[in-house]
Structures are given as structure tokens and as C-alpha cells.
Amino acid sequence: MAKSKTAIRRRTGTIGPEIIRGLQNAVAYAQGEKRKARVHLVRVPGPIDVRKVRQRLGMSQEEFAAQFGISPATLRNWEQGRRLPEGPARVLLNIIEREPAAVQRALQG
């Protein structure tokens, strides 16, 4: 199987100059010195009310945590506002909010 150019660059240590060049291009674009740029938009799900999602499903904290593979302590921290779900956890919670049965099916199989 052929290795990607990125994997080869990382292994040989040539990724640093490429990162610097990319950052220089980003600054030039932001300052209006470059007209063309590759722009990638990433949609990050907004904040989620974990307690509301759990209650809508009619589950206790223990049931919800067990059903979706979340630590009960983490779930309590989210619900009490001491912590906020980030990254993949926020994505998972958004999917649970919209399609709980799909997540349940995926976790059973």
C-alpha cells in the first residue's frame, strides 16, 4: 500500500516548513495581500442542554449514562454546569438529541 505524501513528509521531518508557509499564506490572505485561498468551513454544534435531552428521553442519569457510554460523573458535571461537553461528546449529544434510536442501534451492533 502506498503511503500518502503527508505521511512521508511527517516521517522525514519536512512538515514544519510547510506549516510555516501555510500560516504565512493565511496572514497574507487576512491582510488582503492574497486574493485566492482555500477556505474550509467547519460547523461546530452549539451548546446543548444535556439535562433536557436526557429528560426528553425519559431516562434517569444512570440510565442515560449507561445507554450511551458516558461516565455518570461526567453527565452530572454537564447537567450541573460545572463542565461543558466538548468535541466528539458534543457531536454525540447532538446526534442523541436528534436521532436517539440511531445511536442506540449503532451501540448495540
Residue pairs with C-beta under 8 A, 6 or more apart in sequence:
6 15
9 15
9 18
25 34
25 37
26 37
28 34
29 37
44 90
45 90
45 91
45 94
47 84
48 85
48 90
48 93
48 94
48 97
50 75
50 78
50 79
50 85
50 93
51 79
53 93
53 96
53 97
54 61
54 64
54 75
54 79
56 97
57 64
57 96
57 100
59 67
61 72
61 75
61 76
61 79
62 72
64 70
64 75
65 71
65 72
65 74
65 75
67 104
67 107
68 92
68 96
68 103
68 107
69 107
70 89
74 83
77 83
78 84
78 85
84 90
85 93
92 103
95 102
95 103
96 103
